Amino acid sequence: MFKSKLPADPSSLVLGIIALVIGIAGCCCYGVSAIIPLGLSIAGLVMANKSLRLFKSNPEAYEPSSYNNVNTARIINIIAIILNSIIFVFFIIVFAIYGTFISTA
């Protein structure tokens, strides 16, 4: 019997890696740019979760290596969400404090 790959096998992994790279590279410049990788990582997490549910409903139809790839993508996307959320909140706080000092001066 032919076993296929899960639907989100390459795409959710690619979205997670791109979100991590943009998040780490963008945190040095502008924290507001963390919105884009945050959206990418949320999309990748949703795709990975759908594929994992699909695998759990019918594990005989899919390759185990594809399950491992999607599970890895899920973990990477969770890390990217946490990292980009921290960066975004940090820069919002910094801009609020900076704006307060400018308006009182």
C-alpha positions in Angstrom: 0.0 0.0 0.0 1.2 3.4 -0.9 1.6 5.8 2.0 1.5 9.5 1.3 2.8 12.6 3.0 0.7 14.8 5.2 -0.7 17.9 3.5 1.3 20.4 5.7 4.6 18.4 5.6 6.8 20.9 3.8 4.8 24.0 4.0 4.3 24.3 7.8 8.0 23.6 8.3 9.0 26.3 5.8 6.6 28.8 7.4 8.1 28.2 10.8 11.7 28.5 9.7 10.9 31.8 7.8 9.1 33.2 10.8 12.1 32.4 13.0 14.6 33.9 10.6 12.5 37.1 10.0 11.8 37.4 13.8 15.4 37.1 14.8 16.7 39.4 12.0 13.8 41.9 12.5 14.2 42.2 16.2 17.4 44.3 15.8 15.7 46.8 13.5 12.0 47.3 14.3 9.9 45.3 16.7 6.7 46.2 14.9 7.9 44.1 12.0 7.3 41.1 14.3 3.7 41.1 13.1 4.6 39.4 9.8 6.5 36.4 11.2 3.8 36.2 14.0 1.2 35.7 11.3 3.3 33.2 9.4 4.0 31.1 12.4 0.3 31.1 13.4 -0.6 30.0 9.9 2.0 27.2 10.1 0.8 26.1 13.5 -2.8 25.8 12.2 -1.7 23.8 9.2 0.5 21.5 11.3 -2.3 20.9 13.8 -4.8 20.1 11.0 -2.3 17.6 9.6 -1.6 16.0 12.9 -5.4 15.5 13.5 -5.6 14.0 10.0 -2.7 11.6 10.9 -4.4 10.6 14.2 -7.6 9.8 12.4 -5.9 7.5 9.8 -2.3 6.7 10.7 -2.0 3.8 8.2 -2.4 6.1 5.2 0.6 8.4 6.0 4.3 8.0 6.4 5.7 8.1 9.9 8.5 10.4 8.7 5.9 12.9 7.5 4.3 12.8 11.0 7.8 13.6 12.5 8.3 16.5 10.1 4.9 18.0 10.9 5.5 17.5 14.6 8.8 19.3 14.3 7.2 22.1 12.3 4.6 22.4 15.1 7.3 22.9 17.7 9.2 25.4 15.6 6.0 27.4 15.0 5.2 27.5 18.7 8.8 28.7 19.4 8.4 31.4 16.7 5.0 32.5 18.1 6.5 32.9 21.6 9.6 34.7 20.3 7.8 37.1 18.0 5.2 37.8 20.6 7.8 38.8 23.2 9.6 41.0 20.6 6.3 42.7 19.6 5.2 43.3 23.2 8.7 44.6 24.2 8.8 47.1 21.3 5.2 48.3 22.0 6.2 49.0 25.6 9.4 50.8 24.5 7.4 52.9 22.0 4.8 53.7 24.7 7.5 54.8 27.2 9.4 56.8 24.5 6.1 58.5 23.5 5.4 59.4 27.1 8.8 61.0 27.5 8.4 62.9 24.3 4.9 64.2 25.1 6.0 65.4 28.6 9.1 67.2 27.4 
